[in-house]
Amino acid sequence: MRILLAEDDLALGRALADGLRQLGYAVDWVSDGQQAAAALTDTDYAAAVLDWNLPRSSGPAVIAGLRRRQDVTPVLLLTARDALVDRVAGLDAGADDYVVKPVHLDELAARLRALLRRADGQPGPVLRVGTLELDPAAHRATLAGAPLELTAREFAVLELLTRHPGRAYSRAQLEEALYDWGREVASNAVEVHIHRLRNKLGPEWIRTLRGIGYALAPTEAT
């Protein structure tokens, strides 16, 4: 899942970006509000984490711009402002949730997972499609109760497909969702991940729709 992080404190931004990457997210990190607004215009993110006091444009201002153009990207606001009036102002600007600094990575990650569940209409923390189950918090996957040994990138591909079963993703869409800026991507990387997932799940679980892309599981596979 690809996340935008906007934080101008270099030490905090680096720590959060590194921590989220270790949890399996692809993270694009910017340090001011105008860069954040441009990134959100150009890229389809699963969610955004925005500091309130960004240079050139505040977090709430960036969020307000998103919502004016009917962009529903889930946004988590980071703020040192813990007064009720400030929390209300941030939510009323269009933020979906907020975290008061100092930021703890575990809480930030849990709130991100909650935002993603709500955005996808998922009722609980475990994703289920037939006999396939994924637990994003634990990075654990099972098929018919048997554990699946997946690499971080394989898990990321399968998580995206499982969040939207039946929806076809092109190679370009999968690359955009899984790799952050500056990451060199082999031309056949997505095909390699799909091939390995089919070997582990069974070939019937991931369909290739010619000229369109890849989708999870026809009905008979579940």
Beta strands, then each sheet from edge to edge (+ up, - down):
strand 1: 2-6
strand 2: 26-30
strand 3: 47-51
strand 4: 75-79
strand 5: 97-100
strand 6: 127-129
strand 7: 132-135
strand 8: 140-143
strand 9: 146-147
strand 10: 206-209
strand 11: 213-216
sheet 1: 2+ 1+ 3+ 4+ 5+
sheet 2: 6+ 7- 8+ 9-
sheet 3: 10+ 11-
end
